[in-house]
Amino acid sequence: VEIAIIALFIVSIALIAFSYSQRDPMKDVEQELETLQLSAMQEIYKLKKKMTVLEEELLETNLVIRKAKSSGINQKIAKQIISKYNNGMSAEAIAKAEHVSVEDVNTIIKDNEKVLV
């Protein structure tokens, strides 16, 4: 009887040790799910960031094109006017450099204030 109890005790210790050494498949699945979720969240964040940049560029381009056409100024010149204004040049200096009137420069700057902010 004592031998049977000792044998059962040894078998129980062996089974406990074996159960601890086995990997839990649910933990693996949970870890994979967390990794996928984090990857998806990172991709969504990157896509939202890219969309914001593209929307801003599109808005800027549309405003410049629309306002440049309404004042009869080439789109390229309108972009240069905005760029120079952002770099701190005065409207008079921009008008002289781009060979346009000061009124046209002020109109482009005023019409694109949303882009300049």
C-alpha positions as CSV (number, residue, x, y, z in Angstrom):
1,V,0.0,0.0,0.0
2,E,2.8,2.4,0.9
3,I,4.5,1.6,-2.5
4,A,1.3,2.5,-4.3
5,I,1.0,5.8,-2.5
6,I,4.6,6.7,-3.2
7,A,4.1,5.7,-6.9
8,L,1.0,7.8,-7.2
9,F,2.8,10.7,-5.5
10,I,5.7,10.5,-8.0
11,V,3.3,10.2,-10.9
12,S,1.4,13.3,-9.7
13,I,4.6,15.3,-9.4
14,A,5.7,14.2,-12.9
15,L,2.3,15.2,-14.3
16,I,2.4,18.6,-12.6
17,A,5.9,19.2,-13.9
18,F,4.8,18.1,-17.4
19,S,1.8,20.5,-17.3
20,Y,4.0,23.5,-16.4
21,S,6.4,22.7,-19.3
22,Q,3.5,22.6,-21.9
23,R,2.9,25.9,-23.6
24,D,-0.6,27.2,-23.4
25,P,-2.0,27.5,-27.0
26,M,-4.5,30.2,-25.9
27,K,-1.6,32.4,-24.7
28,D,0.0,32.1,-28.1
29,V,-3.2,33.0,-29.8
30,E,-3.8,36.0,-27.5
31,Q,-0.2,37.2,-28.1
32,E,-0.7,36.9,-31.9
33,L,-4.0,38.8,-31.7
34,E,-2.3,41.6,-29.7
35,T,0.5,41.8,-32.2
36,L,-2.0,42.0,-35.1
37,Q,-4.1,44.6,-33.3
38,L,-1.0,46.8,-32.6
39,S,0.1,46.4,-36.2
40,A,-3.4,47.4,-37.5
41,M,-3.5,50.4,-35.2
42,Q,-0.1,51.5,-36.4
43,E,-1.1,51.2,-40.0
44,I,-4.3,53.1,-39.4
45,Y,-2.4,55.9,-37.7
46,K,0.1,56.1,-40.6
47,L,-2.8,56.2,-43.1
48,K,-4.6,58.9,-41.2
49,K,-1.4,60.9,-41.1
50,K,-0.9,60.5,-44.8
51,M,-4.5,61.4,-45.5
52,T,-4.2,64.6,-43.5
53,V,-1.1,65.6,-45.4
54,L,-2.7,64.9,-48.7
55,E,-5.8,66.8,-47.8
56,E,-3.8,69.8,-46.8
57,E,-1.8,69.7,-50.0
58,L,-5.0,69.3,-52.1
59,L,-6.6,72.2,-50.2
60,E,-3.6,74.4,-50.7
61,T,-3.3,73.5,-54.4
62,N,-7.1,74.1,-55.0
63,L,-7.0,77.4,-53.3
64,V,-4.0,78.6,-55.2
65,I,-5.3,77.5,-58.5
66,R,-8.8,78.9,-58.0
67,K,-7.5,82.3,-56.7
68,A,-4.8,82.5,-59.3
69,K,-7.2,82.0,-62.1
70,S,-9.6,84.6,-60.7
71,S,-6.9,87.2,-60.6
72,G,-5.4,86.1,-64.0
73,I,-2.0,85.0,-62.4
74,N,-0.2,81.8,-63.4
75,Q,-0.5,79.0,-60.8
76,K,3.3,78.7,-60.5
77,I,3.6,82.4,-59.8
78,A,0.8,82.2,-57.2
79,K,2.7,79.4,-55.4
80,Q,5.9,81.4,-55.5
81,I,4.1,84.4,-54.1
82,I,2.8,82.3,-51.2
83,S,6.2,80.7,-50.6
84,K,7.9,84.1,-50.5
85,Y,5.3,85.5,-48.2
86,N,5.8,82.6,-45.9
87,N,9.5,83.3,-45.9
88,G,8.9,86.9,-44.7
89,M,9.0,89.0,-47.9
90,S,6.8,92.0,-48.1
91,A,4.0,92.3,-50.6
92,E,5.9,95.1,-52.4
93,A,9.1,93.1,-52.7
94,I,7.1,90.0,-54.0
95,A,5.3,92.1,-56.5
96,K,8.6,93.5,-57.8
97,A,10.3,90.1,-57.9
98,E,7.3,88.4,-59.7
99,H,6.5,91.3,-62.0
100,V,2.9,91.5,-60.8
101,S,0.9,94.3,-59.1
102,V,0.9,94.7,-55.4
103,E,-2.9,94.3,-55.5
104,D,-2.6,90.9,-57.1
105,V,-0.1,89.8,-54.5
106,N,-2.3,91.0,-51.6
107,T,-5.3,89.3,-53.2
108,I,-3.4,86.0,-53.5
109,I,-2.2,86.3,-49.9
110,K,-5.6,87.3,-48.6
111,D,-7.4,84.5,-50.5
112,N,-5.0,81.9,-49.2
113,E,-4.9,82.9,-45.5
114,K,-6.3,79.5,-44.5
115,V,-3.3,77.8,-46.2
116,L,-0.8,80.2,-44.6
117,V,-2.0,79.7,-41.1
